[in-house]
Amino acid sequence: MSLAHGWIFAGGAAAAGAVAGLAASGILHKAVVGITTGAMTAADAVSKETQAIADDANDRRAEARRRAKIDAGVKEEIAKLEPDIREKVTARVDGAAQAEASDATTTA
């Protein structure tokens, strides 16, 4: 075994001894409990935010569907009225064109 390996072994043994000492005194347990509590709190916050985002997306999708139904209904109603309106406008335009033509022949 080389000298470098010996130092690595000694460092590992010292670290294991330190962890064992912290575990025996309860410091390690308290630290792990604190870390776990923090992680659980973060997980709860992420879960709540994720649910809020999903709820907002569902609300927007429902509103988009509602608007699409309204737009379809408006187009349907306009389609029912369009033939009568088109007939009236055509008659008005044709009447104006005939009046202009008769004025042009009487003044010429």
Biopython code that builds the backbone (N, CA, C, O; Angstrom):
import numpy as np
from Bio.PDB.StructureBuilder import StructureBuilder

atoms = [
    (1, "MET", "N", (0.843, -1.168, 0.000)),
    (1, "MET", "CA", (0.000, 0.000, 0.000)),
    (1, "MET", "C", (0.893, 1.236, 0.000)),
    (1, "MET", "O", (1.872, 1.301, 0.742)),
    (2, "SER", "N", (0.557, 2.198, -0.819)),
    (2, "SER", "CA", (1.383, 3.402, -0.907)),
    (2, "SER", "C", (1.028, 4.366, 0.216)),
    (2, "SER", "O", (0.046, 4.174, 0.932)),
    (3, "LEU", "N", (1.829, 5.387, 0.354)),
    (3, "LEU", "CA", (1.609, 6.387, 1.385)),
    (3, "LEU", "C", (0.289, 7.124, 1.168)),
    (3, "LEU", "O", (-0.417, 7.427, 2.130)),
    (4, "ALA", "N", (-0.048, 7.414, -0.096)),
    (4, "ALA", "CA", (-1.304, 8.112, -0.393)),
    (4, "ALA", "C", (-2.504, 7.286, 0.052)),
    (4, "ALA", "O", (-3.466, 7.817, 0.607)),
    (5, "HIS", "N", (-2.434, 5.987, -0.197)),
    (5, "HIS", "CA", (-3.515, 5.113, 0.226)),
    (5, "HIS", "C", (-3.646, 5.079, 1.744)),
    (5, "HIS", "O", (-4.749, 4.999, 2.285)),
    (6, "GLY", "N", (-2.517, 5.140, 2.412)),
    (6, "GLY", "CA", (-2.525, 5.167, 3.875)),
    (6, "GLY", "C", (-3.217, 6.412, 4.406)),
    (6, "GLY", "O", (-4.003, 6.335, 5.350)),
    (7, "TRP", "N", (-2.926, 7.558, 3.803)),
    (7, "TRP", "CA", (-3.590, 8.798, 4.223)),
    (7, "TRP", "C", (-5.090, 8.760, 3.941)),
    (7, "TRP", "O", (-5.887, 9.244, 4.745)),
    (8, "ILE", "N", (-5.472, 8.190, 2.808)),
    (8, "ILE", "CA", (-6.900, 8.076, 2.484)),
    (8, "ILE", "C", (-7.589, 7.173, 3.508)),
    (8, "ILE", "O", (-8.691, 7.469, 3.972)),
    (9, "PHE", "N", (-6.921, 6.062, 3.856)),
    (9, "PHE", "CA", (-7.485, 5.149, 4.852)),
    (9, "PHE", "C", (-7.628, 5.847, 6.195)),
    (9, "PHE", "O", (-8.660, 5.716, 6.853)),
    (10, "ALA", "N", (-6.620, 6.577, 6.604)),
    (10, "ALA", "CA", (-6.647, 7.277, 7.893)),
    (10, "ALA", "C", (-7.726, 8.346, 7.912)),
    (10, "ALA", "O", (-8.416, 8.527, 8.916)),
    (11, "GLY", "N", (-7.868, 9.058, 6.792)),
    (11, "GLY", "CA", (-8.919, 10.094, 6.711)),
    (11, "GLY", "C", (-10.295, 9.483, 6.794)),
    (11, "GLY", "O", (-11.187, 10.020, 7.451)),
    (12, "GLY", "N", (-10.468, 8.346, 6.116)),
    (12, "GLY", "CA", (-11.767, 7.661, 6.167)),
    (12, "GLY", "C", (-12.082, 7.166, 7.563)),
    (12, "GLY", "O", (-13.221, 7.267, 8.021)),
    (13, "ALA", "N", (-11.087, 6.634, 8.238)),
    (13, "ALA", "CA", (-11.287, 6.145, 9.607)),
    (13, "ALA", "C", (-11.624, 7.302, 10.542)),
    (13, "ALA", "O", (-12.475, 7.166, 11.421)),
    (14, "ALA", "N", (-10.958, 8.438, 10.354)),
    (14, "ALA", "CA", (-11.237, 9.604, 11.198)),
    (14, "ALA", "C", (-12.656, 10.119, 10.950)),
    (14, "ALA", "O", (-13.363, 10.492, 11.887)),
    (15, "ALA", "N", (-13.057, 10.136, 9.697)),
    (15, "ALA", "CA", (-14.410, 10.595, 9.372)),
    (15, "ALA", "C", (-15.450, 9.653, 9.958)),
    (15, "ALA", "O", (-16.468, 10.103, 10.482)),
    (16, "ALA", "N", (-15.207, 8.362, 9.875)),
    (16, "ALA", "CA", (-16.135, 7.388, 10.455)),
    (16, "ALA", "C", (-16.215, 7.560, 11.964)),
    (16, "ALA", "O", (-17.294, 7.459, 12.548)),
    (17, "GLY", "N", (-15.077, 7.819, 12.594)),
    (17, "GLY", "CA", (-15.074, 8.052, 14.034)),
    (17, "GLY", "C", (-15.839, 9.309, 14.403)),
    (17, "GLY", "O", (-16.559, 9.329, 15.401)),
    (18, "ALA", "N", (-15.691, 10.355, 13.610)),
    (18, "ALA", "CA", (-16.397, 11.610, 13.888)),
    (18, "ALA", "C", (-17.904, 11.419, 13.734)),
    (18, "ALA", "O", (-18.675, 11.905, 14.562)),
    (19, "VAL", "N", (-18.327, 10.720, 12.690)),
    (19, "VAL", "CA", (-19.760, 10.463, 12.484)),
    (19, "VAL", "C", (-20.304, 9.614, 13.618)),
    (19, "VAL", "O", (-21.405, 9.861, 14.111)),
    (20, "ALA", "N", (-19.530, 8.603, 14.038)),
    (20, "ALA", "CA", (-19.968, 7.755, 15.152)),
    (20, "ALA", "C", (-20.099, 8.574, 16.429)),
    (20, "ALA", "O", (-21.037, 8.371, 17.200)),
    (21, "GLY", "N", (-19.179, 9.484, 16.658)),
    (21, "GLY", "CA", (-19.248, 10.341, 17.845)),
    (21, "GLY", "C", (-20.460, 11.264, 17.812)),
    (21, "GLY", "O", (-21.141, 11.445, 18.821)),
    (22, "LEU", "N", (-20.725, 11.852, 16.634)),
    (22, "LEU", "CA", (-21.896, 12.731, 16.513)),
    (22, "LEU", "C", (-23.195, 11.940, 16.682)),
    (22, "LEU", "O", (-24.153, 12.433, 17.278)),
    (23, "ALA", "N", (-23.221, 10.722, 16.160)),
    (23, "ALA", "CA", (-24.411, 9.892, 16.289)),
    (23, "ALA", "C", (-24.655, 9.525, 17.747)),
    (23, "ALA", "O", (-25.794, 9.513, 18.212)),
    (24, "ALA", "N", (-23.587, 9.228, 18.454)),
    (24, "ALA", "CA", (-23.711, 8.848, 19.864)),
    (24, "ALA", "C", (-24.196, 10.015, 20.711)),
    (24, "ALA", "O", (-24.918, 9.805, 21.685)),
    (25, "SER", "N", (-23.815, 11.241, 20.362)),
    (25, "SER", "CA", (-24.204, 12.393, 21.171)),
    (25, "SER", "C", (-25.593, 12.926, 20.794)),
    (25, "SER", "O", (-26.139, 13.771, 21.503)),
    (26, "GLY", "N", (-26.163, 12.445, 19.700)),
    (26, "GLY", "CA", (-27.499, 12.902, 19.308)),
    (26, "GLY", "C", (-27.477, 14.109, 18.385)),
    (26, "GLY", "O", (-28.525, 14.503, 17.872)),
    (27, "ILE", "N", (-26.319, 14.702, 18.161)),
    (27, "ILE", "CA", (-26.208, 15.872, 17.279)),
    (27, "ILE", "C", (-26.555, 15.490, 15.853)),
    (27, "ILE", "O", (-27.254, 16.226, 15.157)),
    (28, "LEU", "N", (-26.064, 14.335, 15.421)),
    (28, "LEU", "CA", (-26.337, 13.881, 14.062)),
    (28, "LEU", "C", (-27.841, 13.666, 13.853)),
    (28, "LEU", "O", (-28.395, 14.037, 12.818)),
    (29, "HIS", "N", (-28.488, 13.060, 14.853)),
    (29, "HIS", "CA", (-29.933, 12.818, 14.753)),
    (29, "HIS", "C", (-30.699, 14.135, 14.627)),
    (29, "HIS", "O", (-31.587, 14.267, 13.785)),
    (30, "LYS", "N", (-30.350, 15.096, 15.465)),
    (30, "LYS", "CA", (-31.031, 16.395, 15.417)),
    (30, "LYS", "C", (-30.812, 17.076, 14.071)),
    (30, "LYS", "O", (-31.733, 17.679, 13.521)),
    (31, "ALA", "N", (-29.606, 16.982, 13.545)),
    (31, "ALA", "CA", (-29.307, 17.610, 12.254)),
    (31, "ALA", "C", (-30.107, 16.952, 11.135)),
    (31, "ALA", "O", (-30.653, 17.638, 10.271)),
    (32, "VAL", "N", (-30.174, 15.640, 11.151)),
    (32, "VAL", "CA", (-30.924, 14.920, 10.107)),
    (32, "VAL", "C", (-32.412, 15.222, 10.221)),
    (32, "VAL", "O", (-33.086, 15.382, 9.203)),
    (33, "VAL", "N", (-32.933, 15.303, 11.437)),
    (33, "VAL", "CA", (-34.348, 15.641, 11.622)),
    (33, "VAL", "C", (-34.618, 17.050, 11.093)),
    (33, "VAL", "O", (-35.631, 17.281, 10.433)),
    (34, "GLY", "N", (-33.728, 17.978, 11.377)),
    (34, "GLY", "CA", (-33.894, 19.354, 10.876)),
    (34, "GLY", "C", (-33.870, 19.405, 9.355)),
    (34, "GLY", "O", (-34.678, 20.098, 8.736)),
    (35, "ILE", "N", (-32.949, 18.675, 8.762)),
    (35, "ILE", "CA", (-32.854, 18.649, 7.290)),
    (35, "ILE", "C", (-34.109, 18.023, 6.692)),
    (35, "ILE", "O", (-34.652, 18.523, 5.707)),
    (36, "THR", "N", (-34.568, 16.917, 7.298)),
    (36, "THR", "CA", (-35.771, 16.245, 6.793)),
    (36, "THR", "C", (-36.998, 17.141, 6.935)),
    (36, "THR", "O", (-37.842, 17.182, 6.040)),
    (37, "THR", "N", (-37.101, 17.848, 8.038)),
    (37, "THR", "CA", (-38.222, 18.771, 8.235)),
    (37, "THR", "C", (-38.209, 19.865, 7.172)),
    (37, "THR", "O", (-39.249, 20.201, 6.605)),
    (38, "GLY", "N", (-37.049, 20.408, 6.909)),
    (38, "GLY", "CA", (-36.931, 21.432, 5.871)),
    (38, "GLY", "C", (-37.313, 20.898, 4.504)),
    (38, "GLY", "O", (-37.999, 21.569, 3.734)),
    (39, "ALA", "N", (-36.865, 19.683, 4.206)),
    (39, "ALA", "CA", (-37.196, 19.080, 2.916)),
    (39, "ALA", "C", (-38.699, 18.829, 2.791)),
    (39, "ALA", "O", (-39.277, 19.033, 1.724)),
    (40, "MET", "N", (-39.329, 18.387, 3.881)),
    (40, "MET", "CA", (-40.776, 18.144, 3.843)),
    (40, "MET", "C", (-41.546, 19.454, 3.677)),
    (40, "MET", "O", (-42.547, 19.498, 2.962)),
    (41, "THR", "N", (-41.091, 20.510, 4.326)),
    (41, "THR", "CA", (-41.726, 21.824, 4.182)),
    (41, "THR", "C", (-41.602, 22.315, 2.748)),
    (41, "THR", "O", (-42.560, 22.844, 2.185)),
    (42, "ALA", "N", (-40.431, 22.142, 2.161)),
    (42, "ALA", "CA", (-40.231, 22.542, 0.766)),
    (42, "ALA", "C", (-41.115, 21.715, -0.162)),
    (42, "ALA", "O", (-41.693, 22.248, -1.109)),
    (43, "ALA", "N", (-41.221, 20.426, 0.105)),
    (43, "ALA", "CA", (-42.065, 19.562, -0.723)),
    (43, "ALA", "C", (-43.526, 19.987, -0.643)),
    (43, "ALA", "O", (-44.227, 19.989, -1.655)),
    (44, "ASP", "N", (-43.993, 20.348, 0.553)),
    (44, "ASP", "CA", (-45.380, 20.816, 0.710)),
    (44, "ASP", "C", (-45.607, 22.107, -0.075)),
    (44, "ASP", "O", (-46.633, 22.261, -0.738)),
    (45, "ALA", "N", (-44.656, 23.027, 0.001)),
    (45, "ALA", "CA", (-44.787, 24.297, -0.719)),
    (45, "ALA", "C", (-44.819, 24.060, -2.228)),
    (45, "ALA", "O", (-45.618, 24.673, -2.937)),
    (46, "VAL", "N", (-43.959, 23.181, -2.716)),
    (46, "VAL", "CA", (-43.935, 22.873, -4.151)),
    (46, "VAL", "C", (-45.251, 22.217, -4.571)),
    (46, "VAL", "O", (-45.797, 22.529, -5.630)),
    (47, "SER", "N", (-45.752, 21.315, -3.741)),
    (47, "SER", "CA", (-47.004, 20.629, -4.043)),
    (47, "SER", "C", (-48.169, 21.620, -4.117)),
    (47, "SER", "O", (-49.001, 21.536, -5.020)),
    (48, "LYS", "N", (-48.224, 22.552, -3.172)),
    (48, "LYS", "CA", (-49.296, 23.553, -3.172)),
    (48, "LYS", "C", (-49.204, 24.445, -4.401)),
    (48, "LYS", "O", (-50.222, 24.743, -5.026)),
    (49, "GLU", "N", (-48.014, 24.869, -4.750)),
    (49, "GLU", "CA", (-47.829, 25.743, -5.914)),
    (49, "GLU", "C", (-48.170, 25.003, -7.206)),
    (49, "GLU", "O", (-48.771, 25.572, -8.118)),
    (50, "THR", "N", (-47.781, 23.738, -7.274)),
    (50, "THR", "CA", (-48.108, 22.937, -8.450)),
    (50, "THR", "C", (-49.619, 22.801, -8.598)),
    (50, "THR", "O", (-50.141, 22.889, -9.709)),
    (51, "GLN", "N", (-50.320, 22.590, -7.497)),
    (51, "GLN", "CA", (-51.779, 22.479, -7.540)),
    (51, "GLN", "C", (-52.408, 23.803, -7.952)),
    (51, "GLN", "O", (-53.385, 23.815, -8.701)),
    (52, "ALA", "N", (-51.865, 24.910, -7.475)),
    (52, "ALA", "CA", (-52.395, 26.228, -7.851)),
    (52, "ALA", "C", (-52.213, 26.462, -9.349)),
    (52, "ALA", "O", (-53.098, 27.013, -10.004)),
    (53, "ILE", "N", (-51.085, 26.053, -9.885)),
    (53, "ILE", "CA", (-50.839, 26.208, -11.322)),
    (53, "ILE", "C", (-51.817, 25.355, -12.114)),
    (53, "ILE", "O", (-52.366, 25.813, -13.116)),
    (54, "ALA", "N", (-52.040, 24.121, -11.677)),
    (54, "ALA", "CA", (-52.988, 23.236, -12.366)),
    (54, "ALA", "C", (-54.403, 23.812, -12.306)),
    (54, "ALA", "O", (-55.137, 23.745, -13.291)),
    (55, "ASP", "N", (-54.790, 24.375, -11.166)),
    (55, "ASP", "CA", (-56.122, 24.980, -11.033)),
    (55, "ASP", "C", (-56.274, 26.178, -11.971)),
    (55, "ASP", "O", (-57.312, 26.336, -12.615)),
    (56, "ASP", "N", (-55.246, 27.020, -12.049)),
    (56, "ASP", "CA", (-55.289, 28.173, -12.957)),
    (56, "ASP", "C", (-55.398, 27.727, -14.410)),
    (56, "ASP", "O", (-56.137, 28.322, -15.194)),
    (57, "ALA", "N", (-54.667, 26.690, -14.762)),
    (57, "ALA", "CA", (-54.723, 26.180, -16.140)),
    (57, "ALA", "C", (-56.121, 25.648, -16.459)),
    (57, "ALA", "O", (-56.636, 25.876, -17.554)),
    (58, "ASN", "N", (-56.733, 24.946, -15.513)),
    (58, "ASN", "CA", (-58.090, 24.443, -15.730)),
    (58, "ASN", "C", (-59.092, 25.588, -15.876)),
    (58, "ASN", "O", (-59.999, 25.520, -16.705)),
    (59, "ASP", "N", (-58.928, 26.634, -15.074)),
    (59, "ASP", "CA", (-59.813, 27.792, -15.173)),
    (59, "ASP", "C", (-59.686, 28.467, -16.538)),
    (59, "ASP", "O", (-60.687, 28.836, -17.153)),
    (60, "ARG", "N", (-58.459, 28.623, -17.000)),
    (60, "ARG", "CA", (-58.246, 29.264, -18.311)),
    (60, "ARG", "C", (-58.813, 28.413, -19.439)),
    (60, "ARG", "O", (-59.383, 28.938, -20.395)),
    (61, "ARG", "N", (-58.656, 27.107, -19.325)),
    (61, "ARG", "CA", (-59.184, 26.217, -20.356)),
    (61, "ARG", "C", (-60.715, 26.287, -20.378)),
    (61, "ARG", "O", (-61.315, 26.312, -21.452)),
    (62, "ALA", "N", (-61.344, 26.319, -19.210)),
    (62, "ALA", "CA", (-62.797, 26.424, -19.139)),
    (62, "ALA", "C", (-63.277, 27.757, -19.733)),
    (62, "ALA", "O", (-64.286, 27.801, -20.437)),
    (63, "GLU", "N", (-62.549, 28.836, -19.445)),
    (63, "GLU", "CA", (-62.916, 30.146, -19.998)),
    (63, "GLU", "C", (-62.754, 30.154, -21.518)),
    (63, "GLU", "O", (-63.577, 30.736, -22.224)),
    (64, "ALA", "N", (-61.718, 29.522, -22.017)),
    (64, "ALA", "CA", (-61.513, 29.453, -23.472)),
    (64, "ALA", "C", (-62.637, 28.665, -24.135)),
    (64, "ALA", "O", (-63.111, 29.048, -25.205)),
    (65, "ARG", "N", (-63.063, 27.585, -23.521)),
    (65, "ARG", "CA", (-64.192, 26.809, -24.057)),
    (65, "ARG", "C", (-65.468, 27.639, -24.058)),
    (65, "ARG", "O", (-66.237, 27.612, -25.019)),
    (66, "ARG", "N", (-65.688, 28.381, -22.965)),
    (66, "ARG", "CA", (-66.877, 29.239, -22.864)),
    (66, "ARG", "C", (-66.877, 30.278, -23.983)),
    (66, "ARG", "O", (-67.892, 30.484, -24.648)),
    (67, "ARG", "N", (-65.732, 30.931, -24.184)),
    (67, "ARG", "CA", (-65.648, 31.952, -25.237)),
    (67, "ARG", "C", (-65.834, 31.344, -26.622)),
    (67, "ARG", "O", (-66.438, 31.966, -27.496)),
    (68, "ALA", "N", (-65.320, 30.139, -26.828)),
    (68, "ALA", "CA", (-65.493, 29.477, -28.124)),
    (68, "ALA", "C", (-66.966, 29.186, -28.395)),
    (68, "ALA", "O", (-67.434, 29.338, -29.523)),
    (69, "LYS", "N", (-67.701, 28.766, -27.358)),
    (69, "LYS", "CA", (-69.135, 28.515, -27.515)),
    (69, "LYS", "C", (-69.873, 29.809, -27.828)),
    (69, "LYS", "O", (-70.771, 29.829, -28.671)),
    (70, "ILE", "N", (-69.496, 30.891, -27.151)),
    (70, "ILE", "CA", (-70.137, 32.190, -27.404)),
    (70, "ILE", "C", (-69.862, 32.635, -28.834)),
    (70, "ILE", "O", (-70.775, 33.062, -29.541)),
    (71, "ASP", "N", (-68.594, 32.535, -29.265)),
    (71, "ASP", "CA", (-68.235, 32.934, -30.628)),
    (71, "ASP", "C", (-68.998, 32.112, -31.665)),
    (71, "ASP", "O", (-69.450, 32.652, -32.675)),
    (72, "ALA", "N", (-69.141, 30.819, -31.421)),
    (72, "ALA", "CA", (-69.869, 29.960, -32.352)),
    (72, "ALA", "C", (-71.337, 30.369, -32.411)),
    (72, "ALA", "O", (-71.936, 30.384, -33.487)),
    (73, "GLY", "N", (-71.914, 30.697, -31.266)),
    (73, "GLY", "CA", (-73.317, 31.138, -31.232)),
    (73, "GLY", "C", (-73.517, 32.458, -31.956)),
    (73, "GLY", "O", (-74.504, 32.635, -32.670)),
    (74, "VAL", "N", (-72.583, 33.384, -31.775)),
    (74, "VAL", "CA", (-72.675, 34.680, -32.455)),
    (74, "VAL", "C", (-72.583, 34.491, -33.968)),
    (74, "VAL", "O", (-73.347, 35.096, -34.719)),
    (75, "LYS", "N", (-71.646, 33.649, -34.413)),
    (75, "LYS", "CA", (-71.505, 33.391, -35.845)),
    (75, "LYS", "C", (-72.777, 32.768, -36.412)),
    (75, "LYS", "O", (-73.186, 33.086, -37.528)),
    (76, "GLU", "N", (-73.394, 31.887, -35.646)),
    (76, "GLU", "CA", (-74.641, 31.251, -36.078)),
    (76, "GLU", "C", (-75.758, 32.276, -36.228)),
    (76, "GLU", "O", (-76.499, 32.256, -37.211)),
    (77, "GLU", "N", (-75.875, 33.166, -35.258)),
    (77, "GLU", "CA", (-76.918, 34.202, -35.321)),
    (77, "GLU", "C", (-76.667, 35.173, -36.477)),
    (77, "GLU", "O", (-77.605, 35.577, -37.164)),
    (78, "ILE", "N", (-75.411, 35.544, -36.691)),
    (78, "ILE", "CA", (-75.065, 36.432, -37.804)),
    (78, "ILE", "C", (-75.393, 35.750, -39.127)),
    (78, "ILE", "O", (-75.891, 36.398, -40.048)),
    (79, "ALA", "N", (-75.122, 34.457, -39.233)),
    (79, "ALA", "CA", (-75.402, 33.709, -40.463)),
    (79, "ALA", "C", (-76.905, 33.705, -40.762)),
    (79, "ALA", "O", (-77.300, 33.716, -41.928)),
    (80, "LYS", "N", (-77.735, 33.689, -39.736)),
    (80, "LYS", "CA", (-79.197, 33.721, -39.928)),
    (80, "LYS", "C", (-79.633, 35.087, -40.452)),
    (80, "LYS", "O", (-80.537, 35.175, -41.283)),
    (81, "LEU", "N", (-78.996, 36.145, -39.971)),
    (81, "LEU", "CA", (-79.392, 37.506, -40.347)),
    (81, "LEU", "C", (-78.747, 37.969, -41.654)),
    (81, "LEU", "O", (-79.274, 38.878, -42.295)),
    (82, "GLU", "N", (-77.664, 37.396, -42.058)),
    (82, "GLU", "CA", (-76.893, 37.888, -43.192)),
    (82, "GLU", "C", (-77.679, 37.936, -44.500)),
    (82, "GLU", "O", (-77.560, 38.933, -45.212)),
    (83, "PRO", "N", (-78.475, 36.927, -44.867)),
    (83, "PRO", "CA", (-79.179, 37.011, -46.153)),
    (83, "PRO", "C", (-80.111, 38.228, -46.251)),
    (83, "PRO", "O", (-80.146, 38.895, -47.285)),
    (84, "ASP", "N", (-80.856, 38.519, -45.193)),
    (84, "ASP", "CA", (-81.760, 39.678, -45.213)),
    (84, "ASP", "C", (-80.967, 40.984, -45.299)),
    (84, "ASP", "O", (-81.330, 41.885, -46.056)),
    (85, "ILE", "N", (-79.901, 41.084, -44.534)),
    (85, "ILE", "CA", (-79.080, 42.295, -44.552)),
    (85, "ILE", "C", (-78.456, 42.466, -45.932)),
    (85, "ILE", "O", (-78.443, 43.571, -46.475)),
    (86, "ARG", "N", (-77.942, 41.384, -46.500)),
    (86, "ARG", "CA", (-77.308, 41.441, -47.819)),
    (86, "ARG", "C", (-78.319, 41.901, -48.875)),
    (86, "ARG", "O", (-77.983, 42.678, -49.769)),
    (87, "GLU", "N", (-79.554, 41.414, -48.762)),
    (87, "GLU", "CA", (-80.605, 41.798, -49.720)),
    (87, "GLU", "C", (-80.923, 43.293, -49.607)),
    (87, "GLU", "O", (-81.053, 43.979, -50.620)),
    (88, "LYS", "N", (-81.046, 43.791, -48.383)),
    (88, "LYS", "CA", (-81.343, 45.200, -48.174)),
    (88, "LYS", "C", (-80.210, 46.095, -48.695)),
    (88, "LYS", "O", (-80.462, 47.102, -49.357)),
    (89, "VAL", "N", (-78.971, 45.719, -48.393)),
    (89, "VAL", "CA", (-77.830, 46.525, -48.830)),
    (89, "VAL", "C", (-77.718, 46.487, -50.353)),
    (89, "VAL", "O", (-77.440, 47.510, -50.978)),
    (90, "THR", "N", (-77.928, 45.337, -50.941)),
    (90, "THR", "CA", (-77.872, 45.221, -52.398)),
    (90, "THR", "C", (-78.930, 46.115, -53.040)),
    (90, "THR", "O", (-78.641, 46.809, -54.015)),
    (91, "ALA", "N", (-80.145, 46.106, -52.508)),
    (91, "ALA", "CA", (-81.208, 46.945, -53.049)),
    (91, "ALA", "C", (-80.852, 48.425, -52.902)),
    (91, "ALA", "O", (-81.108, 49.215, -53.811)),
    (92, "ARG", "N", (-80.272, 48.800, -51.780)),
    (92, "ARG", "CA", (-79.888, 50.192, -51.553)),
    (92, "ARG", "C", (-78.803, 50.615, -52.542)),
    (92, "ARG", "O", (-78.884, 51.690, -53.136)),
    (93, "VAL", "N", (-77.769, 49.751, -52.720)),
    (93, "VAL", "CA", (-76.673, 50.070, -53.639)),
    (93, "VAL", "C", (-77.204, 50.133, -55.070)),
    (93, "VAL", "O", (-76.852, 51.047, -55.815)),
    (94, "ASP", "N", (-78.042, 49.177, -55.464)),
    (94, "ASP", "CA", (-78.597, 49.174, -56.823)),
    (94, "ASP", "C", (-79.503, 50.376, -57.036)),
    (94, "ASP", "O", (-79.516, 50.954, -58.123)),
    (95, "GLY", "N", (-80.266, 50.764, -56.007)),
    (95, "GLY", "CA", (-81.133, 51.946, -56.116)),
    (95, "GLY", "C", (-80.309, 53.210, -56.271)),
    (95, "GLY", "O", (-80.676, 54.093, -57.046)),
    (96, "ALA", "N", (-79.211, 53.312, -55.554)),
    (96, "ALA", "CA", (-78.348, 54.486, -55.662)),
    (96, "ALA", "C", (-77.689, 54.530, -57.033)),
    (96, "ALA", "O", (-77.530, 55.602, -57.616)),
    (97, "ALA", "N", (-77.303, 53.355, -57.552)),
    (97, "ALA", "CA", (-76.677, 53.300, -58.875)),
    (97, "ALA", "C", (-77.688, 53.707, -59.945)),
    (97, "ALA", "O", (-77.322, 54.400, -60.895)),
    (98, "GLN", "N", (-78.953, 53.292, -59.815)),
    (98, "GLN", "CA", (-79.977, 53.664, -60.787)),
    (98, "GLN", "C", (-80.264, 55.165, -60.716)),
    (98, "GLN", "O", (-80.462, 55.812, -61.744)),
    (99, "ALA", "N", (-80.287, 55.715, -59.497)),
    (99, "ALA", "CA", (-80.531, 57.148, -59.344)),
    (99, "ALA", "C", (-79.397, 57.941, -59.975)),
    (99, "ALA", "O", (-79.650, 58.953, -60.627)),
    (100, "GLU", "N", (-78.158, 57.509, -59.798)),
    (100, "GLU", "CA", (-77.020, 58.192, -60.406)),
    (100, "GLU", "C", (-77.092, 58.101, -61.931)),
    (100, "GLU", "O", (-76.766, 59.061, -62.628)),
    (101, "ALA", "N", (-77.513, 56.962, -62.440)),
    (101, "ALA", "CA", (-77.599, 56.786, -63.883)),
    (101, "ALA", "C", (-78.691, 57.672, -64.451)),
    (101, "ALA", "O", (-78.512, 58.267, -65.513)),
    (102, "SER", "N", (-79.817, 57.770, -63.763)),
    (102, "SER", "CA", (-80.896, 58.620, -64.281)),
    (102, "SER", "C", (-80.530, 60.095, -64.191)),
    (102, "SER", "O", (-80.914, 60.882, -65.056)),
    (103, "ASP", "N", (-79.785, 60.479, -63.145)),
    (103, "ASP", "CA", (-79.331, 61.868, -63.032)),
    (103, "ASP", "C", (-78.341, 62.189, -64.155)),
    (103, "ASP", "O", (-78.363, 63.288, -64.709)),
    (104, "ALA", "N", (-77.481, 61.237, -64.486)),
    (104, "ALA", "CA", (-76.484, 61.433, -65.521)),
    (104, "ALA", "C", (-77.156, 61.586, -66.877)),
    (104, "ALA", "O", (-76.672, 62.359, -67.704)),
    (105, "THR", "N", (-78.243, 60.886, -67.134)),
    (105, "THR", "CA", (-78.933, 60.977, -68.443)),
    (105, "THR", "C", (-79.762, 62.242, -68.525)),
    (105, "THR", "O", (-79.919, 62.777, -69.623)),
    (106, "THR", "N", (-80.299, 62.751, -67.432)),
    (106, "THR", "CA", (-81.113, 63.964, -67.482)),
    (106, "THR", "C", (-80.255, 65.209, -67.564)),
    (106, "THR", "O", (-80.703, 66.210, -68.123)),
    (107, "THR", "N", (-79.056, 65.197, -67.040)),
    (107, "THR", "CA", (-78.195, 66.364, -67.089)),
    (107, "THR", "C", (-77.346, 66.398, -68.349)),
    (107, "THR", "O", (-76.773, 67.433, -68.691)),
    (108, "ALA", "N", (-77.263, 65.273, -69.036)),
    (108, "ALA", "CA", (-76.416, 65.232, -70.228)),
    (108, "ALA", "C", (-77.106, 65.713, -71.424)),
    (108, "ALA", "O", (-76.520, 65.738, -72.507)),
]
sb = StructureBuilder()
sb.init_structure("model")
sb.init_model(0)
sb.init_chain("A")
sb.init_seg("    ")
for serial, (resi, resn, name, xyz) in enumerate(atoms, 1):
    if name == "N":
        sb.init_residue(resn, " ", resi, " ")
    sb.init_atom(name, np.array(xyz, "f"), 0.0, 1.0, " ", f" {name:<3s}", serial, name[0])
structure = sb.get_structure()
